[in-house]
Amino acid sequence: MSFPQNGEVWYVDLPNQPNDPHQPRTAMIVSTDGRNKSCNDVMVVPTTSSANFKPHPLVHIQIPAGEGGLPKDSIARCDQVVTLDKTFLKNGPLGGLVALKYRWKVIDGIRVALGDTRA
């Protein structure tokens, strides 16, 4: 396929953080493949591998190194989901798709971050 796919990990530039020394950073594509194919943008969740980051267990999802090509154990920051023009995708995909069990945890984390209280 010639478009970014749900569950892939890419290096991306985040335009709202131009002074971030960690750019480009890894992010997981969370928008659907149909949307990714037909739109000029994609929805992503940035990841961090910082040892100093203090995760919240409901909105920060741990993903082990190797999943989707992640170079390090990482945390998906579901409270920072962002829509990016595809020109902000710098390099990727880094590997195969992140396992479905982690992708569902990320989706649940996004729902919690948006205030969804349904069980």
Secondary structure, DSSP 8 states (H G I E B T S, - for coil): --S--TT-EEEE--TT-TT-TT-SEEEEE-S-HHHHHHSSEEEEEEEE--TT----TTTEEEE-TTGGG-SS-EEEEGGG-EEEEGGGEEE---SS---HHHHHHHHHHHHHHTT----
